[in-house]
Amino acid sequence: MSDNKNQLASALFQGADALRSKMDANEYKNYLLGIVFFKYLSDNLLYEVADEIGDGREQTTLDQAQILYNENADDPDLQDVLEDTLAYSISPDNTFTTMMKHVNDHTFQVSNLSAAFKEIEAYGGTFEGLFNDIDLFSQRLGNSAQKQADTISNVLSAISKVELVKANNDVLGDAYEYLIKQFASETGKKAGEFYTPGQVSELLTRLTLVGRNYPNGMNVYDPTMGSGSLLLNFKKYAQKKDEIIYYGQEINTTTFNLARMNMILHKVDPKNYEFKNADTLDEDWPPAAQTPFDSVVMNPPYSQNWSATKGFLDDPRFSKYGVLPPKSRADFAFLLHGYYHLKNSGTMAIVLPHGVLFRGGSEGKIRRKLIENGSIDAVIGLPSNLFYNTGIPTAIVVLKKDKSDRNIFFIDASKGFEKATNQNVLREQDIQKILNTYKKRQDVDKYAHLATFDEIQDNDFNLNIPRYVDTFEPEPDVDIKQVANKIRDLDQQITKSEQDLVAMLGQLTSDDQKVMEGLKDIINNFKGDK
């Protein structure tokens, strides 16, 4: 992250100080990120006003644009332009700039901000229910209306000087990502609901692009999208970043709203993404008319319960495998869902616990079917403790539908990482090594192996990585002579210490005959006397 991005991220994160003492990060992130998003929408609207009826955004401050808007807000032509350009509008009384005027003259009330949120949400579509998870009247903010207003005023003031709209490229979006990462670090296990570490997201994305060419754009899908961070990596690595169509589904409403904000702040055209707030396994989506996809990426919740009702045996996602993943472990259910929606010429990359590689029962039957069909392209073992919500080691499974063979390429990347304070981190050199090795698809001693179908069949379709990549490091040869010399030196040191101890004991005296007899016995024991 550049200095500008760091400064912006730091300024935004300071806004959390007004909330940290009142609730944990998993709660206050909704307030801060929501208010940051509101400021962005408000500032963007005022600059648009300056472009339309003023001297343009580069020559106009937000305060000047606010005065201009106050004078012309009733102009229906201006409102039509704003709504056509932005897909929303905010009345002059509800802008962030007006909120700050109330804060500065001590007349701000929480109801002011609540009214602004409702006005934006009323435009529906992208904005529908966007601020639902921000309870501005919560007792956690204060036990009176004035204390609640004071808390929110402090948040508004903390971010009021931050320039959100004029930031170049993805500065704002990256700063938002930084905030999400910081919240993930503070929330620990709960972070798994909304955040995949950036290095893992990068690796998953780039794996699906290896050997693929999309000169006319592409469509990508994350069925467990969280905050949308994984999807947004395609904007960095795809050939035509402005011609990517994003699809995502998320069961958690708060996280779903966060993903929508994340897209807008990364300046993704609303026409280029479609998200759904629902259960991915229970509600298959998107419909056939909108699939399949060039890339499918996933970091689903590990070993989660799901219904696994018999009706799913008729579901086209699962029917060809004859069995369903167990109720207590939905890992393969997520994998099969994503694979079903993959284009014949596409690539899927999913992070899962190692158990999917070797567990038996229905999972073993599904794994065998995938192997026999040539669906699995690679298995990549990752280091442990990469994620905020679990310390277990995980593996990336890469799948394709257009393979000409049934071989599987194994990479053991479990030792390639940097140890950070609370987590292990994939370095760029670790990511590049994995990608280069995956591209070449050649054996690398103690790191990678291309296993034939016959070899996998001989292993009873068990994909446990150590069966294919031997990382055993033999113990160095022992120099017996050197060991003997060390033993001799130790014996000499022990003998010298015993002699010194005996000499000290011999100097001790006592009027108690029993004590003296005990000392004599101890001295004789050291001397080896009977």
Buried (B, 14 or more C-beta within 10 A) or exposed (E): EEEBBEBBBEBBBEBBEBBEEBBBBBBBBBBBBBBBBBBBBBBBBBBBBBBBBBEEBEEBEBEBBBBBBBEBBEEEEBBEBBEEBBBBBBEBBBBBBBBBBBBEEEEBBBEBBBEBBEBBBEBEEBBEEBBBBBBBEBEBBBEEEEEBBBBBBBBBBBBBEBEBBEBEEBBBBBBBBBBBBBBBBBBBEBBBBBBBBBBBBBBBBBBBBBEBEBEEBBBBBBBBBBBBBBBBBBBEEBBEEEBBBBBBBBBBEBBBBBBBBBBBBBEBEBEBBBBBBBBBBEEBBBEEEBBBBBBBBBBBBBBBEBEBEEEBEEBEBBEEBEBBBBEEBBBBBBBBBBBBBBBEEBBBBBBBBBBBBBBEEBBBBBBBBBBEBBBBBBBBBBBBBBBBBBEBBBBBBBBBBEBEEBBBBBBBBBEBBEEEEEBBBBEEEBBEBBBEBBEEEEBBEEBBBBBEBEBBBEBEBBBBBEBBBEEEEEEEEEEEEEEEEEEEEEEEEEEEEBEEEBEEEEEEEEEEEEEEEEBEEEBEEEEEEE
